Amino acid sequence: MITLDGLGVQYGSGAARRSAAIDVSLEVAKGEAFGLVGESGSGKSTVLRAIAGLVAETEGRILLAGSPVSRRRSPAQRLLVQMVFQDPYGSLHPLQTVDRILAEPLAIHRLDQPDRRIEAALAEVGLGPAHRFRYPHQLSGGQRQRVAIARALILAPPVLLLDEPTSALDVSVQAEVLNLLARLRREHGLTLLMVSHDLAVIAHLCERIAVMSQGRIVETTTADRLASGAVTHDYTRSLLRSHQGFGAEALAG
């Protein structure tokens, strides 16, 4: 469903030009949950934004559902992928109600029956009709992130990109959101690509995981191998050491 072939992204120009993603290649199968993990500045969010079309790739190719996407994407191509951002408060317009937030993508793509779609999207993420006309500041952090997930799902994309979707939430709420994403994936056959710096969080949801450092993928492994410490790259070992207590117990939590 997602193919990156030698993806490169650079920011700036001249002497200030720097590479944020370098020769990134990976494949994510339909219905798979794939994770990108690494420290801040490793390039993982840049990769996600390139797939979403929010930043332009400078090298390589991006393919969605087997077809290459151009830098100026068609409406049909944009419907393939939606993104959930890290900060559930910053990603929602503070002066718009939940109803307006969910109605906007429907209006942009000229989809019919907005009332039915909005009600269904809220129900999918465990929010009732009472939440529909509230403002973001009237919701808890977990409820705001559920609204952000509903906004992404309301266009029925086959691919969901998740940029640290639980890092701004309390631990107890993190588990609720992760379990919600796992259920939505099962029920809708979603393909998930998730970015996180937290090994336990990403291994809870993803079967395969790529480790990024300084813009490059240094190792691709599985959640089970990561939890058991059966990794090959020194950088991955250093990540494991910095997450003491990560393992089967952390995943169960």
C-alpha positions as CSV (number, residue, x, y, z in Angstrom):
1,M,0.0,0.0,0.0
2,I,3.0,2.3,0.7
3,T,6.3,2.1,-1.1
4,L,9.2,4.5,-0.6
5,D,12.0,4.1,-3.1
6,G,15.2,6.0,-2.2
7,L,13.2,8.9,-0.7
8,G,15.2,12.0,0.1
9,V,14.0,15.2,1.6
10,Q,16.1,18.4,2.1
11,Y,15.4,21.6,3.8
12,G,16.9,25.1,3.2
13,S,19.2,26.2,0.5
14,G,22.9,27.0,-0.1
15,A,25.1,26.5,2.9
16,A,22.1,26.1,5.2
17,R,20.7,23.1,3.1
18,R,20.4,19.9,5.1
19,S,19.1,16.5,4.5
20,A,16.3,15.4,6.8
21,A,15.7,12.0,5.1
22,I,18.3,10.2,3.1
23,D,17.7,7.2,0.7
24,V,14.7,5.9,2.7
25,S,13.2,2.7,1.2
26,L,10.5,0.6,2.7
27,E,7.3,-1.2,1.8
28,V,4.1,-1.4,3.9
29,A,1.6,-4.0,2.9
30,K,-2.2,-3.5,2.8
31,G,-3.6,-3.8,6.3
32,E,-0.2,-3.8,8.0
33,A,0.8,-1.6,10.9
34,F,4.3,-0.4,10.4
35,G,6.3,1.7,12.8
36,L,9.2,4.3,12.5
37,V,11.1,4.8,15.6
38,G,14.1,7.0,16.5
39,E,15.1,10.0,18.6
40,S,14.0,13.5,17.9
41,G,15.5,14.8,14.6
42,S,16.1,11.4,13.2
43,G,13.9,12.2,10.2
44,K,10.9,10.0,10.9
45,S,8.3,12.8,11.0
46,T,9.7,14.2,7.7
47,V,9.1,10.8,6.1
48,L,5.5,10.8,7.3
49,R,5.0,14.4,6.0
50,A,6.4,13.5,2.6
51,I,4.0,10.6,2.3
52,A,1.1,12.9,3.3
53,G,2.2,15.5,0.7
54,L,3.0,18.1,3.3
55,V,6.6,18.4,2.2
56,A,8.1,17.7,-1.2
57,E,10.5,14.9,-1.8
58,T,13.7,15.9,-3.5
59,E,14.9,12.4,-4.4
60,G,13.3,9.0,-5.0
61,R,9.7,8.0,-5.4
62,I,6.5,7.6,-3.3
63,L,4.0,5.0,-4.4
64,L,0.5,4.7,-2.9
65,A,-1.5,1.6,-3.7
66,G,1.1,0.8,-6.3
67,S,0.9,4.1,-8.2
68,P,3.5,6.9,-8.0
69,V,2.2,10.1,-6.6
70,S,3.1,13.5,-8.0
71,R,4.1,16.6,-6.0
72,R,0.8,18.2,-7.0
73,R,-1.6,15.4,-6.0
74,S,-5.1,15.0,-7.4
75,P,-8.1,14.9,-5.0
76,A,-8.3,11.1,-5.5
77,Q,-4.6,10.7,-4.4
78,R,-5.2,12.9,-1.3
79,L,-8.2,10.7,-0.3
80,L,-5.8,7.7,-0.1
81,V,-3.9,9.1,2.9
82,Q,-4.9,11.0,6.0
83,M,-2.8,12.0,9.0
84,V,-3.2,12.3,12.8
85,F,-0.8,14.8,14.3
86,Q,1.0,14.7,17.6
87,D,-0.7,17.6,19.5
88,P,-4.5,17.0,19.7
89,Y,-5.0,20.6,20.7
90,G,-2.7,22.4,18.3
91,S,-4.1,20.4,15.3
92,L,-7.7,21.4,15.9
93,H,-8.9,24.9,15.2
94,P,-9.7,26.5,18.7
95,L,-12.5,28.6,17.3
96,Q,-14.3,25.8,15.5
97,T,-16.7,23.3,16.9
98,V,-16.2,19.6,16.5
99,D,-19.1,19.7,13.9
100,R,-17.3,22.4,11.9
101,I,-13.9,20.6,12.1
102,L,-15.4,17.3,10.8
103,A,-17.6,19.1,8.2
104,E,-14.7,20.9,6.5
105,P,-13.0,17.9,4.8
106,L,-16.4,16.7,3.6
107,A,-17.0,20.1,2.0
108,I,-13.6,20.2,0.4
109,H,-14.1,16.9,-1.2
110,R,-17.8,17.5,-1.9
111,L,-19.1,14.4,-0.1
112,D,-22.8,14.1,0.5
113,Q,-24.8,13.4,3.6
114,P,-22.5,15.3,6.0
115,D,-24.8,14.9,9.1
116,R,-24.8,11.1,8.7
117,R,-21.0,11.0,8.1
118,I,-20.3,13.2,11.1
119,E,-22.5,11.2,13.5
120,A,-20.9,7.9,12.2
121,A,-17.4,9.3,12.6
122,L,-18.0,10.4,16.2
123,A,-19.5,7.0,17.1
124,E,-16.6,5.2,15.5
125,V,-14.2,6.9,18.0
126,G,-16.4,6.5,21.0
127,L,-17.8,10.1,21.2
128,G,-21.5,10.8,21.4
129,P,-23.8,13.5,19.9
130,A,-23.2,15.7,23.0
131,H,-19.6,16.3,21.8
132,R,-20.5,17.4,18.3
133,F,-21.0,21.1,19.1
134,R,-18.3,21.6,21.7
135,Y,-15.1,23.5,21.1
136,P,-11.6,21.8,21.6
137,H,-11.0,23.6,24.9
138,Q,-14.2,21.9,26.2
139,L,-12.7,18.5,25.6
140,S,-10.1,16.4,27.4
141,G,-6.8,15.6,25.7
142,G,-8.0,12.1,24.9
143,Q,-11.3,13.4,23.5
144,R,-9.5,15.9,21.3
145,Q,-7.3,13.2,19.9
146,R,-10.4,11.1,19.2
147,V,-11.8,14.1,17.2
148,A,-8.5,14.3,15.3
149,I,-8.8,10.5,14.5
150,A,-12.5,11.0,13.4
151,R,-11.4,13.9,11.1
152,A,-8.9,11.6,9.5
153,L,-11.3,8.7,9.2
154,I,-14.3,10.7,7.9
155,L,-12.9,10.6,4.3
156,A,-12.6,6.8,4.5
157,P,-8.9,6.6,3.6
158,P,-7.2,3.2,3.3
159,V,-4.0,4.6,4.8
160,L,-3.6,6.4,8.2
161,L,-0.4,8.2,9.1
162,L,0.1,8.6,12.9
163,D,2.7,11.2,14.0
164,E,3.3,10.5,17.8
165,P,-0.5,10.3,18.3
166,T,-0.2,9.5,22.0
167,S,2.9,11.4,23.2
168,A,0.9,14.4,24.5
169,L,-1.5,12.2,26.5
170,D,-1.5,10.7,30.0
171,V,-0.4,7.1,30.2
172,S,-3.8,5.7,30.9
173,V,-5.3,7.7,28.0
174,Q,-2.5,6.5,25.7
175,A,-3.6,2.9,26.1
176,E,-7.2,3.9,25.3
177,V,-6.2,5.6,22.1
178,L,-3.9,2.8,21.0
179,N,-6.6,0.2,21.6
180,L,-9.0,2.4,19.6
181,L,-6.6,2.6,16.6
182,A,-6.1,-1.2,16.8
183,R,-9.8,-1.7,16.7
184,L,-10.3,0.7,13.8
185,R,-7.6,-1.0,11.9
186,R,-9.2,-4.4,12.3
187,E,-12.7,-3.2,11.4
188,H,-11.8,-1.1,8.4
189,G,-8.7,-3.0,7.1
190,L,-6.6,0.2,7.5
191,T,-2.9,0.4,6.7
192,L,-1.1,2.2,9.5
193,L,2.3,3.9,9.5
194,M,3.1,5.2,12.9
195,V,6.0,7.4,14.1
196,S,7.1,7.4,17.7
197,H,10.2,7.7,20.0
198,D,8.5,5.4,22.5
199,L,9.4,1.7,21.8
200,A,6.7,0.3,24.0
201,V,4.0,2.4,22.4
202,I,5.0,1.6,18.8
203,A,5.5,-2.1,19.5
204,H,2.0,-2.3,21.0
205,L,0.5,-1.4,17.7
206,C,3.0,-2.3,15.0
207,E,4.2,-5.7,13.8
208,R,7.3,-4.4,11.9
209,I,9.4,-1.5,12.9
210,A,12.1,0.5,11.1
211,V,14.7,2.3,13.2
212,M,15.9,5.7,11.9
213,S,19.0,7.7,12.8
214,Q,20.3,10.9,11.1
215,G,17.8,10.6,8.3
216,R,18.5,7.0,7.4
217,I,16.9,3.6,8.2
218,V,19.5,1.7,10.0
219,E,17.5,-1.5,10.8
220,T,14.2,-3.1,10.1
221,T,12.9,-5.6,12.7
222,T,9.8,-6.9,14.3
223,A,8.1,-6.0,17.6
224,D,8.9,-9.4,19.0
225,R,12.6,-9.2,18.2
226,L,12.8,-5.6,19.5
227,A,11.2,-6.7,22.8
228,S,13.6,-9.6,23.2
229,G,16.7,-7.4,22.3
230,A,17.5,-9.5,19.2
231,V,18.7,-6.5,17.2
232,T,21.8,-6.0,15.0
233,H,22.6,-2.3,14.9
234,D,24.5,-0.4,17.6
235,Y,22.0,2.5,17.5
236,T,19.1,0.2,18.0
237,R,20.9,-1.3,21.1
238,S,21.4,2.2,22.4
239,L,17.6,2.9,22.0
240,L,16.8,-0.2,24.0
241,R,19.2,0.7,26.7
242,S,17.5,4.1,27.0
243,H,14.2,2.4,27.4
244,Q,14.9,0.3,30.4
245,G,12.0,-2.0,31.3
246,F,10.9,-2.2,27.6
247,G,9.8,-5.8,26.8
248,A,6.9,-8.1,27.1
249,E,5.7,-6.5,30.4
250,A,5.6,-3.0,28.8
251,L,3.7,-4.3,25.8
252,A,1.1,-6.0,28.0
253,G,0.6,-2.7,29.8
